[in-house]
């Protein structure tokens, strides 16, 4: 029983240290993408095997270019197509 809370806290610490692109919703989509010169958006489903296979590449790209993306007004976002 104690293992699950420990794992969840480790995941949240890991996510805080390695943030992912902002998750857009149907309410925030249009207003958010207007703010950037160029928006790179990953549309995904957590149930899709192709999306899950692509996820590490998307995350690595985001982390690798995060500083450059912010200074060039190019933003990266994600859209969960199931929610």
C-alpha positions, 0 to 999 in steps of 0.5 A: 500500500505504501508503494503507490503513494511513493511512486506517485510522488516520484512521478510528480517530482520527475514531471516538475523537473522535466516539464512537458509542453502545455496541454491545450483543451478545447477552451484554451486552444484558439486563444493560446495558439494566437499568442505564438508566431508558430505553434507545434501541436501534438494531437494524441490519444493515450490509447494509441500505440503510435502516439505512445511510441512517438511520445519519447521523441516529442518529449526529447524534442521539447526538452532539447529546444525548450530555450530556443523555442521560447526565445523565437516565439515558437511554442510547443503544445499537446492536445489529448484528443480523448478529453 
